[in-house]
């Protein structure tokens, strides 16, 4: 086992579920985009950094749009999978082995 300072701080930190850890980087993209926008506002256009910040803002915006699209696609896939599972359940419930006619 590692006895370094990173290991100790990691042990004492609050443990997050895997889903939360996976989502965190995607949540940072909009924050970074806003940070870059603020830097652009306070950076003179005459500085070379201004153009680089504009490029960074465009790249981050594209990443945010793509991440949102992927998230929407994943949501649609989950909904479709749930629908398929519902149909399969209905098929099993209505199969001749399970469904017997009522003799009234």
JOTASUL-V748565 format. One record per residue. OMEGA is omega in whole degrees, -180 to 180 (NA if undefined). D_CENTER is the distance of its C-alpha to the mean C-alpha in Angstrom with 1 decimal. Layout:
[[OMEGA D_CENTER] [OMEGA D_CENTER]]
This chain:
[[179 32.0] [-179 31.1] [-178 32.9] [-178 31.5] [179 30.1] [-178 26.5] [-180 27.0] [-178 28.6] [179 26.0] [179 23.2] [-176 25.4] [-178 26.0] [179 22.4] [-179 20.6] [179 18.8] [175 15.2] [-177 13.8] [-179 11.9] [179 8.7] [179 9.1] [-180 9.9] [-177 7.0] [-174 4.7] [180 7.8] [179 8.1] [179 5.5] [180 7.5] [-176 10.5] [178 10.7] [178 12.1] [179 14.3] [179 15.7] [178 16.3] [178 18.3] [179 20.0] [178 21.1] [179 22.4] [177 24.5] [179 25.8] [-180 26.9] [-175 28.7] [179 30.6] [179 31.3] [-180 34.5] [-179 34.3] [-180 37.1] [178 35.1] [180 33.5] [-179 30.4] [180 29.9] [178 29.4] [178 27.0] [177 24.9] [178 24.9] [179 23.7] [179 20.9] [179 19.9] [-180 20.0] [179 17.9] [178 15.2] [177 15.3] [179 15.0] [180 11.9] [179 10.4] [-180 11.8] [178 10.7] [178 6.9] [179 7.8] [179 10.0] [178 7.9] [178 5.8] [178 9.4] [179 10.9] [178 9.1] [179 10.3] [179 13.6] [179 14.0] [179 13.6] [179 16.2] [177 18.4] [178 18.4] [178 19.4] [179 22.1] [178 23.4] [178 23.7] [178 25.6] [179 27.9] [179 28.6] [178 29.5] [178 31.8] [179 33.4] [-179 34.1] [-177 35.5] [-180 37.7] [-178 39.0] [-179 42.8] [-178 42.5] [-173 40.7] [177 42.1] [-178 45.9] [177 47.9] [176 49.5] [-178 53.3] [NA 54.4]]
